[in-house]
Amino acid sequence: MATIAHARETVHAARPATNPISRIVGAVSNFLRAWKNRREFYHLGQMSDAELADIGLTRSDLSVVVDLPLGSDPTAHLGALAEARLREVEVMARQVA
């Protein structure tokens, strides 16, 4: 019985130390991913309007996303914009057909 009680105390004592560390590691990982994606985002600005249209984006989409906070991932926002635009085109195509 004493061993089980000691094991429970050890597990409970270890949780608080692990939880903040994993949150910090997760936050740092998310920030680094967003920073890397932001660097890649700037390459999109060098693409022509036709190339941007091929991937479902417009130059104005880039203007909207460039003002996001540094830690946020611009590619996630661009992906959402492109998906929304694709859904709109699909809806319009169904109405014509």
DAHUFEN-V85197 format. One record per pair of residues at least 4 apart in sequence whose ideal C-beta (glycine too) atoms are under 8 Angstrom apart, sorted by the first residue. I is the first residue (numbers start at 1). J is the second residue. If there is no record, write none. Layout:
i->I j->J
i->I j->J
This chain:
i->1 j->5
i->2 j->6
i->3 j->7
i->4 j->8
i->5 j->9
i->6 j->10
i->7 j->11
i->8 j->12
i->9 j->13
i->10 j->14
i->11 j->15
i->13 j->17
i->14 j->18
i->15 j->19
i->16 j->20
i->17 j->21
i->18 j->22
i->19 j->23
i->20 j->24
i->21 j->25
i->22 j->26
i->23 j->27
i->24 j->28
i->25 j->29
i->26 j->30
i->27 j->31
i->28 j->32
i->29 j->33
i->30 j->34
i->30 j->71
i->30 j->73
i->31 j->35
i->31 j->71
i->32 j->36
i->33 j->37
i->33 j->73
i->34 j->38
i->34 j->70
i->34 j->71
i->34 j->72
i->34 j->73
i->34 j->74
i->35 j->39
i->35 j->70
i->35 j->71
i->36 j->40
i->37 j->41
i->37 j->73
i->37 j->74
i->37 j->75
i->37 j->76
i->38 j->42
i->38 j->70
i->38 j->73
i->38 j->74
i->39 j->43
i->40 j->44
i->40 j->75
i->41 j->45
i->41 j->62
i->41 j->65
i->41 j->66
i->41 j->74
i->41 j->75
i->41 j->78
i->42 j->46
i->43 j->47
i->44 j->52
i->44 j->57
i->44 j->62
i->44 j->78
i->45 j->62
i->47 j->51
i->47 j->52
i->48 j->52
i->49 j->53
i->49 j->58
i->49 j->59
i->50 j->54
i->51 j->55
i->52 j->57
i->52 j->58
i->52 j->59
i->52 j->61
i->52 j->62
i->53 j->57
i->53 j->58
i->55 j->82
i->56 j->81
i->56 j->82
i->56 j->83
i->56 j->85
i->56 j->86
i->57 j->61
i->57 j->62
i->57 j->78
i->57 j->81
i->57 j->82
i->58 j->62
i->59 j->63
i->60 j->64
i->61 j->65
i->61 j->78
i->61 j->81
i->61 j->82
i->62 j->66
i->62 j->78
i->63 j->67
i->64 j->77
i->64 j->81
i->65 j->74
i->65 j->77
i->65 j->78
i->65 j->81
i->66 j->74
i->68 j->72
i->68 j->74
i->68 j->77
i->72 j->76
i->72 j->77
i->73 j->77
i->74 j->78
i->75 j->79
i->76 j->80
i->77 j->81
i->78 j->82
i->79 j->83
i->80 j->84
i->81 j->85
i->82 j->86
i->83 j->87
i->84 j->88
i->85 j->89
i->86 j->90
i->87 j->91
i->88 j->92
i->89 j->93
i->90 j->94
i->91 j->95
i->92 j->96
i->93 j->97
